[in-house]
Amino acid sequence: MATIDRQTATLALAHALAAAGRGLPVFPLSATKLPALRSPHHGEQPPVHCRGECGLPGHGVHDATTDPAAVRALFAAAPRATGYGIACGRAPHRLIGIDLDIDTAYGNDSVGALQQLALQHLFTIPPTVTVLTPSGGRHLWLTGPADTPVPNSASRLAPGIDVRGSGGYLVGPGSVTTHGRYRLAPGTARLTPAPCPRALLRLLTPPRRAPGTLTSETPPGRRGEGLIHFVLAAHEGQRNTRLFWAACRAYEHGFGDALADALTTAAIRTGLTEQEARAAIASAERLTRGRK
């Protein structure tokens, strides 16, 4: 566990000021990666809709600023801050964070999944700022256009790939958490965030609902047809990953249990055993249940 001391807090402020100087809105984080300032609305009857309009600090990502004096004031109010968050989706960079997790418990290969998406949709990830996380994952920094807000998502793009967009934040390099330090990947410190490839941007933004789109109101026999085909198209090395991703989507939309047998049958046809398929689907059910 990282030692929390005065030097750690001082370095966190220094890193945050450096990021703010590059036009990145920042705010203090605790060692748990959560906002370090307590909400001024703590104890009020929910829902509380204030996003900083009250003028007091303690609104998390909504406190983020590039003003050096304001940054210093935030950290002075949070003396136990050990890191800083960078608000995504905000001008001038409109940062998009691609968070590639390493999760051996679910058999995720997030880097491979991103490469597969790149091959499938004909895009390449340009050289860009990359932050290494204490768990062995990495954050890719990309920029987006002003007229296309990117929503936050968890494993929606592919298993193990989380997206940080408007209203979300990334842990800044130099931050110290209970699990270790975030640091810039070698060779990326001098880079600026690269523009998000258009094909990837289309995957990150929710499509407009078209006539005939499957929804929770669709008859059960048609729901999940695309997810089943997605599993059936899996090649060796991606069968478990595709099944887990498809099961997550099914449970998120409320018909995971109804689709479990069909997904299991599809997975067995690709070469998984029934035990392996059921285990992956159960893992997806536990994960999505934990997000609700």
Sine and cosine of phi, psi and omega as CSV:
sin_phi,cos_phi,sin_psi,cos_psi,sin_omega,cos_omega
0.00,0.00,0.66,-0.75,-0.02,-1.00
-0.93,0.38,0.64,-0.77,0.06,-1.00
-0.98,0.19,0.79,-0.61,-0.01,-1.00
-0.99,-0.12,0.94,-0.35,-0.01,-1.00
-0.63,-0.78,-0.01,-1.00,-0.05,-1.00
-0.88,0.47,-0.62,0.78,-0.01,-1.00
-0.90,0.44,-0.63,0.78,0.03,-1.00
-0.88,0.47,-0.69,0.72,0.01,-1.00
-0.91,0.42,-0.63,0.77,0.01,-1.00
-0.91,0.42,-0.68,0.74,0.02,-1.00
-0.92,0.39,-0.59,0.81,0.04,-1.00
-0.87,0.49,-0.69,0.72,0.04,-1.00
-0.89,0.45,-0.67,0.74,-0.02,-1.00
-0.88,0.47,-0.70,0.71,0.02,-1.00
-0.90,0.43,-0.64,0.77,0.00,-1.00
-0.90,0.43,-0.66,0.75,0.03,-1.00
-0.90,0.43,-0.62,0.79,0.03,-1.00
-0.90,0.44,-0.67,0.75,0.02,-1.00
-0.91,0.41,-0.67,0.74,0.02,-1.00
-0.88,0.47,-0.57,0.82,0.04,-1.00
-0.91,0.40,-0.32,0.95,0.05,-1.00
-0.99,-0.13,0.21,0.98,0.06,-1.00
1.00,0.07,0.31,0.95,-0.01,-1.00
-0.98,-0.22,0.88,-0.47,0.00,-1.00
-0.93,0.37,0.78,-0.63,-0.11,-0.99
-0.79,-0.62,0.32,-0.95,0.09,-1.00
-0.41,-0.91,0.38,-0.92,-0.11,-0.99
-0.97,0.24,0.60,-0.80,0.05,-1.00
-0.87,-0.50,0.47,-0.88,0.11,-0.99
-1.00,0.07,0.03,-1.00,0.00,-1.00
-0.93,0.37,-0.23,0.97,0.04,-1.00
-1.00,-0.02,0.09,1.00,-0.01,-1.00
0.96,0.29,0.18,0.98,0.06,-1.00
-0.99,-0.12,0.35,-0.94,0.04,-1.00
-0.80,0.60,0.70,-0.72,-0.11,-0.99
-0.99,0.15,-0.28,0.96,-0.02,-1.00
-0.99,-0.16,0.74,-0.67,0.02,-1.00
-0.95,0.32,0.61,-0.79,-0.01,-1.00
-0.90,0.43,0.70,-0.71,0.08,-1.00
-0.93,0.38,-0.18,0.98,-0.02,-1.00
-0.98,-0.20,0.23,0.97,0.02,-1.00
-0.86,0.51,0.77,-0.63,0.01,-1.00
1.00,-0.08,-0.21,0.98,0.04,-1.00
-0.96,0.27,0.42,-0.91,0.01,-1.00
-0.93,0.36,0.85,-0.53,0.04,-1.00
-0.95,0.32,0.35,-0.94,-0.01,1.00
-0.99,0.13,0.56,-0.83,0.07,-1.00
-0.95,-0.31,0.85,-0.52,-0.11,-0.99
-0.98,-0.21,0.07,1.00,-0.03,-1.00
-0.92,0.39,0.74,-0.68,0.06,-1.00
-0.88,-0.48,0.56,0.83,0.00,-1.00
0.96,-0.28,-0.01,1.00,-0.02,-1.00
-0.90,0.45,-0.38,0.92,-0.01,-1.00
-0.95,0.32,-0.23,0.97,0.03,-1.00
1.00,0.04,-0.04,1.00,0.00,-1.00
-0.99,-0.16,0.53,-0.85,0.08,-1.00
-0.96,0.27,0.26,-0.96,0.03,-1.00
0.92,-0.39,0.40,0.92,0.00,-1.00
-0.94,-0.34,0.46,0.89,0.08,-1.00
0.87,0.50,-0.77,-0.64,-0.07,-1.00
-0.87,0.50,-0.39,0.92,0.00,-1.00
-0.96,0.29,-0.21,0.98,0.10,-0.99
-0.98,0.18,-0.25,0.97,-0.17,-0.98
-0.84,0.55,0.67,-0.74,-0.06,-1.00
-0.50,-0.87,0.38,-0.93,0.11,-0.99
-0.97,-0.26,-0.05,1.00,-0.02,-1.00
-0.97,0.23,0.87,-0.50,-0.08,-1.00
-0.85,0.53,-0.66,0.75,-0.01,-1.00
-0.91,0.42,-0.64,0.77,0.02,-1.00
-0.93,0.38,-0.61,0.79,0.05,-1.00
-0.89,0.47,-0.72,0.70,0.02,-1.00
-0.88,0.48,-0.63,0.77,-0.01,-1.00
-0.91,0.41,-0.64,0.77,0.03,-1.00
-0.89,0.46,-0.70,0.72,-0.02,-1.00
-0.95,0.31,-0.52,0.86,0.07,-1.00
-0.90,0.43,-0.54,0.84,0.03,-1.00
-0.99,0.15,-0.16,0.99,-0.02,-1.00
-0.77,-0.64,0.93,0.36,-0.11,-0.99
-0.90,0.43,-0.29,0.96,0.00,-1.00
-0.99,-0.14,0.20,0.98,0.06,-1.00
-0.90,0.43,0.70,-0.71,0.02,-1.00
-0.89,-0.45,0.04,1.00,-0.01,-1.00
-0.26,-0.96,-0.19,-0.98,-0.02,-1.00
-0.54,-0.84,0.52,-0.86,0.09,-1.00
-0.98,-0.20,0.49,-0.87,0.05,-1.00
-0.90,-0.43,0.87,-0.49,-0.03,-1.00
-0.94,0.35,0.77,-0.64,0.02,-1.00
-1.00,-0.02,0.36,-0.93,0.07,-1.00
0.98,0.20,0.02,1.00,-0.07,-1.00
-0.99,-0.16,0.57,-0.82,0.08,-1.00
-0.89,0.46,0.47,-0.88,0.08,1.00
-1.00,0.02,-0.31,0.95,-0.12,-0.99
-1.00,0.10,-0.49,0.87,-0.08,-1.00
0.78,0.63,0.86,0.50,-0.14,-0.99
-0.90,0.44,0.66,-0.75,0.16,-0.99
-0.87,-0.48,0.83,-0.56,0.01,-1.00
-0.97,-0.25,0.82,-0.57,0.10,-1.00
-0.98,-0.21,0.95,-0.31,-0.09,-1.00
-0.99,-0.13,0.94,-0.34,-0.01,-1.00
-0.99,-0.13,0.98,-0.22,-0.03,-1.00
-0.99,0.12,0.47,-0.88,0.17,-0.99
-0.95,-0.32,0.94,-0.35,-0.08,-1.00
-0.72,-0.70,1.00,0.02,-0.04,-1.00
-0.93,0.37,-0.37,0.93,-0.02,-1.00
-0.89,0.46,-0.54,0.84,-0.01,-1.00
-0.96,-0.27,0.10,0.99,0.03,-1.00
0.93,0.36,0.48,0.88,-0.06,-1.00
-0.98,0.22,0.69,-0.73,0.20,-0.98
-0.85,-0.52,0.99,0.16,-0.12,-0.99
-0.92,0.40,-0.59,0.81,0.03,-1.00
-0.91,0.42,-0.71,0.71,0.04,-1.00
-0.90,0.44,-0.60,0.80,0.02,-1.00
-0.90,0.43,-0.64,0.77,0.04,-1.00
-0.92,0.39,-0.63,0.77,0.05,-1.00
-0.90,0.44,-0.63,0.78,0.03,-1.00
-0.90,0.44,-0.67,0.74,0.05,-1.00
-0.88,0.47,-0.65,0.76,0.00,-1.00
-0.89,0.45,-0.66,0.75,0.04,-1.00
-0.92,0.38,-0.66,0.75,-0.06,-1.00
-0.93,0.36,-0.58,0.81,-0.09,-1.00
-0.94,-0.33,0.15,0.99,0.14,-0.99
0.87,0.50,0.83,0.55,0.14,-0.99
-0.64,-0.76,0.31,-0.95,0.08,-1.00
-0.80,-0.60,0.56,-0.83,0.07,-1.00
-0.99,0.12,0.89,-0.46,-0.03,-1.00
-0.96,0.29,0.32,-0.95,0.11,-0.99
-0.83,0.55,0.76,-0.65,-0.08,-1.00
-0.42,-0.91,0.15,-0.99,0.05,-1.00
-0.87,0.50,0.75,-0.66,-0.01,-1.00
-0.74,-0.68,0.77,-0.64,-0.01,-1.00
-0.92,-0.38,0.78,-0.63,0.03,-1.00
-1.00,0.00,0.74,-0.68,-0.04,-1.00
-0.99,-0.13,0.36,-0.93,-0.02,-1.00
-0.87,0.49,-0.43,0.90,-0.04,-1.00
-0.99,0.13,-0.07,1.00,-0.02,-1.00
0.98,-0.18,-0.02,1.00,0.06,-1.00
-1.00,0.07,-0.19,-0.98,0.01,-1.00
-0.44,-0.90,0.49,-0.87,0.07,-1.00
-0.94,-0.35,0.82,-0.57,0.10,-1.00
-0.99,-0.14,0.77,-0.63,0.00,-1.00
-0.99,-0.15,0.84,-0.55,0.07,-1.00
-0.79,-0.62,0.28,-0.96,0.05,-1.00
-0.90,-0.44,0.49,-0.87,-0.01,-1.00
-0.85,-0.52,0.28,-0.96,0.02,-1.00
-0.96,0.28,0.37,-0.93,-0.07,-1.00
-0.91,0.41,-0.49,0.87,-0.11,-0.99
-1.00,-0.09,0.17,0.98,-0.04,-1.00
-0.73,-0.69,1.00,0.10,0.04,-1.00
-0.92,0.39,0.67,-0.74,0.00,-1.00
-0.97,-0.26,0.82,-0.58,0.00,-1.00
-0.98,0.20,0.34,-0.94,0.12,-0.99
-0.98,0.21,0.53,-0.85,0.05,-1.00
-0.40,-0.92,0.38,-0.92,0.02,-1.00
-0.80,-0.60,0.91,-0.41,0.02,-1.00
0.86,0.51,0.33,0.94,0.04,-1.00
-0.98,0.18,-0.63,0.78,0.02,-1.00
-0.92,0.39,-0.69,0.73,0.05,-1.00
-0.14,-0.99,0.35,-0.94,0.00,-1.00
-0.84,0.54,0.76,-0.66,0.05,-1.00
1.00,0.08,-0.03,1.00,0.02,-1.00
-0.94,-0.35,0.94,-0.35,0.08,-1.00
-0.98,-0.20,0.48,-0.88,-0.02,-1.00
-0.85,-0.52,0.75,-0.66,0.07,-1.00
-0.93,-0.36,0.90,-0.43,-0.01,-1.00
-0.78,-0.63,-0.59,-0.81,-0.07,-1.00
-0.84,0.54,0.79,-0.61,-0.02,-1.00
1.00,0.06,-0.11,0.99,0.02,-1.00
-0.97,-0.26,0.03,-1.00,0.02,-1.00
-0.50,-0.86,0.38,-0.93,0.07,-1.00
-0.93,-0.38,0.55,-0.84,0.12,-0.99
-0.96,0.27,0.82,-0.57,-0.09,-1.00
-0.97,0.25,0.50,-0.87,0.04,-1.00
-0.89,0.46,0.65,-0.76,-0.09,-1.00
0.99,-0.17,-0.25,0.97,0.04,-1.00
-0.94,0.34,0.55,-0.83,0.05,-1.00
-0.90,-0.43,0.76,-0.65,0.03,-1.00
-0.85,-0.52,0.02,-1.00,0.03,-1.00
-0.90,0.45,-0.31,0.95,-0.01,-1.00
-0.98,-0.20,-0.10,0.99,0.00,-1.00
0.69,-0.73,-0.25,-0.97,-0.11,-0.99
-0.97,-0.26,0.62,-0.79,0.16,-0.99
-1.00,0.03,0.71,-0.71,-0.05,-1.00
-0.59,-0.80,0.42,-0.91,0.03,-1.00
-0.94,0.33,0.66,-0.75,0.07,-1.00
-0.93,0.38,0.60,-0.80,0.02,-1.00
-0.80,0.59,0.70,-0.72,0.05,-1.00
1.00,0.07,-0.04,1.00,-0.03,-1.00
-0.93,-0.37,-0.08,1.00,-0.08,-1.00
-0.88,0.47,-0.55,0.84,-0.05,-1.00
-1.00,0.00,-0.06,1.00,-0.02,-1.00
-0.99,0.15,0.35,-0.94,0.18,-0.98
-0.95,-0.31,0.42,-0.91,0.02,-1.00
-0.84,0.55,0.78,-0.63,-0.05,-1.00
-1.00,0.10,0.47,-0.88,0.06,-1.00
-0.88,0.48,0.64,-0.77,0.03,-1.00
-0.93,0.36,0.79,-0.61,0.05,-1.00
-0.82,0.57,0.62,-0.78,-0.09,-1.00
-0.86,0.51,-0.64,0.77,-0.01,-1.00
-0.90,0.43,-0.62,0.78,0.05,-1.00
-0.94,0.34,-0.63,0.78,0.02,-1.00
-0.85,0.52,-0.62,0.78,0.03,-1.00
-0.90,0.43,-0.55,0.83,0.03,-1.00
-0.95,0.30,-0.47,0.88,-0.08,-1.00
-0.99,0.12,-0.35,0.94,-0.05,-1.00
-0.98,-0.22,0.68,-0.73,-0.04,-1.00
-0.92,0.39,0.75,-0.66,0.01,-1.00
-0.95,0.30,0.44,-0.90,0.12,-0.99
-0.93,0.37,0.67,-0.74,-0.04,-1.00
-0.92,0.39,0.83,-0.56,-0.02,-1.00
-0.99,-0.16,0.37,-0.93,0.05,-1.00
-0.84,0.55,0.70,-0.71,0.02,-1.00
1.00,-0.01,0.00,1.00,0.01,-1.00
-0.91,0.41,0.67,-0.74,0.00,-1.00
-0.95,0.30,0.75,-0.66,0.03,-1.00
-0.73,-0.68,-0.06,-1.00,0.04,-1.00
-0.92,0.40,-0.27,0.96,0.02,-1.00
-1.00,0.01,-0.11,0.99,-0.01,-1.00
-0.93,0.36,0.63,-0.78,0.05,-1.00
-0.79,0.61,0.64,-0.77,-0.10,-1.00
-0.80,0.60,-0.53,0.85,-0.05,-1.00
-0.91,0.42,-0.41,0.91,-0.04,-1.00
-0.98,-0.17,-0.35,0.94,-0.04,-1.00
-0.90,0.43,0.72,-0.69,0.10,-1.00
1.00,0.10,0.12,0.99,0.00,-1.00
-0.85,0.52,-0.68,0.74,-0.01,-1.00
-0.91,0.42,-0.58,0.81,0.02,-1.00
-0.93,0.38,-0.62,0.78,0.03,-1.00
-0.91,0.42,-0.69,0.72,0.04,-1.00
-0.90,0.44,-0.57,0.82,0.03,-1.00
-0.88,0.47,-0.67,0.74,0.03,-1.00
-0.92,0.38,-0.68,0.73,-0.03,-1.00
-0.89,0.46,-0.44,0.90,-0.03,-1.00
-0.99,0.11,0.03,1.00,-0.07,-1.00
-0.94,0.35,0.63,-0.77,0.11,-0.99
-0.98,-0.19,0.21,-0.98,0.03,-1.00
-0.85,0.53,0.72,-0.70,-0.02,-1.00
0.99,-0.17,-0.26,0.97,0.02,-1.00
-0.78,-0.63,0.11,0.99,-0.07,-1.00
-0.91,0.42,-0.76,0.65,-0.02,-1.00
-0.91,0.41,-0.63,0.77,-0.01,-1.00
-0.89,0.45,-0.72,0.69,-0.01,-1.00
-0.91,0.41,-0.66,0.75,0.01,-1.00
-0.89,0.45,-0.71,0.70,-0.01,-1.00
-0.88,0.48,-0.70,0.72,0.00,-1.00
-0.88,0.47,-0.72,0.69,-0.02,-1.00
-0.90,0.44,-0.65,0.76,0.01,-1.00
-0.91,0.42,-0.62,0.78,0.07,-1.00
-0.85,0.52,-0.72,0.70,-0.02,-1.00
-0.90,0.44,-0.64,0.77,-0.02,-1.00
-0.90,0.43,-0.69,0.72,0.01,-1.00
-0.94,0.35,-0.57,0.82,0.05,-1.00
-0.87,0.49,-0.56,0.83,-0.05,-1.00
-1.00,-0.08,0.10,0.99,0.16,-0.99
1.00,0.03,0.15,0.99,0.02,-1.00
-0.78,-0.62,0.51,0.86,0.00,-1.00
-0.89,0.45,-0.73,0.68,0.00,-1.00
-0.89,0.46,-0.63,0.78,-0.02,-1.00
-0.93,0.38,-0.45,0.89,-0.07,-1.00
-0.99,-0.16,-0.12,0.99,-0.12,-0.99
-0.84,0.55,-0.71,0.70,-0.03,-1.00
-0.90,0.43,-0.67,0.74,0.00,-1.00
-0.91,0.41,-0.63,0.78,0.05,-1.00
-0.91,0.41,-0.63,0.77,0.03,-1.00
-0.88,0.47,-0.71,0.71,0.02,-1.00
-0.87,0.49,-0.68,0.73,0.01,-1.00
-0.90,0.44,-0.66,0.75,-0.01,-1.00
-0.91,0.41,-0.63,0.77,0.03,-1.00
-0.89,0.47,-0.60,0.80,0.02,-1.00
-0.91,0.41,-0.42,0.91,0.02,-1.00
-1.00,0.07,-0.19,0.98,0.05,-1.00
0.84,-0.53,-0.10,1.00,0.07,-1.00
-0.97,0.23,0.43,-0.90,0.13,-0.99
-0.99,0.16,0.31,-0.95,0.03,-1.00
-0.88,0.48,-0.61,0.79,0.01,-1.00
-0.89,0.46,-0.70,0.72,0.02,-1.00
-0.89,0.45,-0.67,0.74,-0.02,-1.00
-0.91,0.41,-0.72,0.69,0.00,-1.00
-0.89,0.46,-0.60,0.80,0.00,-1.00
-0.91,0.41,-0.67,0.75,0.01,-1.00
-0.91,0.42,-0.66,0.75,0.00,-1.00
-0.92,0.38,-0.64,0.77,0.04,-1.00
-0.90,0.44,-0.62,0.78,0.05,-1.00
-0.90,0.44,-0.66,0.75,0.04,-1.00
-0.89,0.45,-0.66,0.75,0.01,-1.00
-0.89,0.45,-0.67,0.74,0.01,-1.00
-0.91,0.42,-0.68,0.73,-0.03,-1.00
-0.89,0.45,-0.75,0.66,-0.04,-1.00
-0.94,0.35,-0.54,0.84,0.06,-1.00
-0.90,0.44,-0.58,0.82,0.00,-1.00
-0.94,0.34,-0.33,0.94,-0.01,-1.00
-1.00,0.07,-0.24,0.97,-0.10,-0.99
-0.99,0.10,0.00,0.00,0.00,0.00
